[in-house]
């Protein structure tokens, strides 16, 4: 007879603990639950999703928040649900049950992405160095979401406030993204183009 050994490991976020201070504060975020949802956004889909997420349904290019959960608009048929990491598995099962019979896809992508919080008064200028997204206040308002690039890699941007953004990249390029953000935010690189 042999003993069965099981091990439970704590989730590990890419770049855990990484922090840089310059024109912006660039901080790697701890593990977060992330569920990608695809569907046709019919009334039935919206009702089922909002019933499980506890959020509203986001407007195009927007986000709907409720406490520690947020539903982000990623495209015409895709949402990204952010929630506590430990709740992702159970919530995915609830979404699959609630959406049964509809044309949809729900996927736990919690471990597929690295996320960074970038904050500071030079936020728009620094991000404009790295992304083709129009970072002007009239083109990208707080609360909105964009899918674009960060230098040479695909990225998502959620503008959380006038001086705060959450940046998403694939886990495999997390180190690259952190270094690029840190370099672009190095002191001495002020532009002042987007400042009031």
N, C-alpha and C positions, 0 to 999 in steps of 0.2 A: 504494500500500500504506500502510495506517495502523497506527500502534502501538496496541496494546490496553493500557490502563493499568488495573491493578487496585490496589485499596487495601484494606488490612486495618486495621480500627480496633479498638482495645481496647474491651471491653465497659465500659459506663458505668452505674453504679448510680444510681438516683434519689437526689438529695440527697447525692451523694458528698462525704465529708469533713465533713458537718454534725455538730456536736457541741455539746451544751449541758450545763452542770453546775448543778444546783440540789438539790432534795430527792432527785432522781434524776439519774444520768448518762444522757443520751439520745444515742445514737450511731447514725448511719446506717451500715448494713453494706455491705461491698463486694459486687460482683456474685456471685450464687450460683446454681448450677444448681437448677432446680425443675421437677419433672415431676408433673403431675396424672394420677392413675390412677383410673379408674372400672371397676367390675366387680361381680360378685355375691359375691365373697369365698369362693368354693368352695375345696375343698382344692387343686384343680389351679391355681386362680388364686393362692392363697397360696404354694404351692410354687414356681411360676414367678417370682413377684415377689421372693420372698426369695432365690431362686437368683441373680437378677441384682443385687439391691440389696446383698446381703451383710449384711443386717440380719435381725432377727427380724420377726415380724408384730406390729404394735402391738395392744394391748388397746383396746377402745372408749374414746375420749377420751384415748388415750395416745400414746406415741412409742417407737420402737425405734431405738437408735443403735448405730453401729459405726464408730469412727474419725471421719472427716470426712463421714459419711453418716448420714442419719436418715430414717425413714419415719413420717410423722405421720397419725393417724386424723383425718379431716376430717368424715366422715359415714358412714352405714351402707354406702354404696357408693363412697366416695371416699377416696383417700389422697393425701398430698403427699410426694414424695420429694425430699429436699434432698441435694445432692451438689456437688462442685466444678464451677464454671461450665463449664470446658473439657471436662468429661466428659459433659455433658448430651446432646449430639447422638448420640454413639455409644451411650450407654446407652438412649436412646429407641429406637434401631434394634434393640437387643438385646431390649428389652421387647416391641416389636411382633412380633419373631420368636418369642419364648418364649410369647407369649399367643395366637399365631395359632390360629384355630379356636374361640376362646372369645368370648363377648360382653364386650367391653371397649372402653375408650377411653384412650389415652395421649397426653398433650399437653405439649409443652415450653412452660412458662409462665415461664421464667427472666427474661424481660424485661418481664413483665406486672405485677410487684409490687415495691413498695418494702418494705424490711425495716429494723427498728430494734432495737438491743439497749438495754434499759432496766435499770439496775441501781441498787441502793441499799436501805437499810433501810426506807424509806417506800414501797417498791414497791406493796404491796397498797392502801394508802390512796390513792396517786396514781391508780392504774388504776381504783379504785372510783369516782373522781370522773368518769371518762370512759365507763365501760362499765356496762351493766346486769348483766353477769356477776357472780355472787357470788364475791367475791375472798377470802372468809374461808378461813383455813387448812384447816378441815374440809371445805370445799366445792370447793376448787381446790388440789390438791396438786402439789408439784414433779414434773415429768415429764409432766404432763397438758396437753392441748390444748383450747382452746375457740374456737368461731366465734361472733362477736358483733358489737358496734359499738364504735367509738372516736369518741365524740361523735356527729357526724352521718354517719359513713361506716362501711361494712362493714370488719371487721378480724378477724384471727385472732391468738390468743395462745398461745404455747408457754411454759409456766412451766419454765424451765431449772433453777432452783434457788430456794431460799428468798428470795433477793434479786436474781434475774435472770429477765427474760422476753424473748422474741423476739416482736416485733409485726409482723404482715404487713398491708399495705393495698395497694390497687391503685396502680399507678405514678402515675396521673393525680392522685391526692390525697396524694402523698408529702409535698409541702410543707405542706399543711394538717395532716397527721398530726404532722409534726415540730413545728409551731408549737403545736398543741394540747397535745402531750405536754410541751413546754417550759413553756408557760403553767401547766399543772396542777402542774408540779414546781417552780414558783418558790418560793424561800425565803419562809417566813412562812405557808405553806399547810398546815402540819402538822396532822393530825387526830388521829392516835394510836389510831384505832378498831381497827386490825388488828395493833397491836404487842403483843408478848408481855409 
